[in-house]
Each structure stands twice: as structure tokens, then as C-alpha cells.
Amino acid sequence: MSATGDFRGLIQFAICEEQKAQQMYKDLAAKTGDAFTKAILEGLHEQEVHHEEKLRSILGSIEPTKA
């Protein structure tokens, strides 16, 4: 596998991890009864969304590897 392929795989893995974190924060925010905690968790969820967007932008800028 090329270095570009390795990097693409790493970015794809990171995107999956960001999506898991988004879901976790969303789920926790839905379960809490405390408004302050809910606001913090919703903020963390939004940060993870932005991280995913940045990673997708990076992924889009990498030329696909040729098999």
C-alpha cells in the first residue's frame, strides 16, 4: 500500500471515530436532566461534527490511489 493509501485509511478511520463520538455526546445529552450538562454535551457534539467536516475536506483533497 502506498503512503497516500495509508494516509487515506487513517483519515477514514478518524472520520469513523468522530462519528462515534458525535453519537455518544448526542445520546448523553438526551439522557441528562441537567441543562448545563446538556449544553456542554451538545457543544462537544458540535465540535465533533466540525472535526468530521475538516477530515472530510482533507480526504477530498487526497488523490485516490490507483489499484
N, C-alpha and C positions, 0 to 999 in steps of 0.2 A: 504494500500500500504506500502511496506517495505521502509526502509531508502535508500536501494540501488535503488529501483524503483524510488523514489523521486529524487535521485541524477541523474539517467539516464535521467529522464524527464527534469531536469534543464539543463543538458548538451545539450540535443536535442533542447531545446528552445534557448540556447545560439548559437548553430550552425545556426539555422534559422535567428537569429538576425545578425550574422556575414555575412550571405549570403545577407541579405537586405542591409547591409552597403556596401558590395562589389559592388552591383548593383548600389547603389546611387552614390558612388565615380566614378564608370565607366561611368555612364550617365553624371555626371557633367563634367568629364574630356573631354568627347566627345563634350560637348556643349561650352566649353570655347575657346576663341580665343587667350588667353594669354598663352604663352609657360611655363612661370614659374608656373602659377596656375595649368596648365595641369600636369606638372611634380609632383607637390605636391599631387594632387588628385590621380595620378597614383601610387605614393608611398603609400598613405593611402590605396588604393585598395589592394596593395600587402601585407600590414600589416594585413588587414582583412583576406586575403587568408591564411596567416600563422597562424592567430588565429584559423581559422576554422580547419586547419590541426592539430593543437595542441589539440583542443577539440575532434576531431575525434579519435585521439590517446588515449585520456583519455577514451572516450566512449568505444573504443575497449578493454580497459583493465578492464572494469567493467563486472563482470559476469551477464548475463541476469537473471532477476527474473523469478521464476517458477510460473506459474499461477495455 
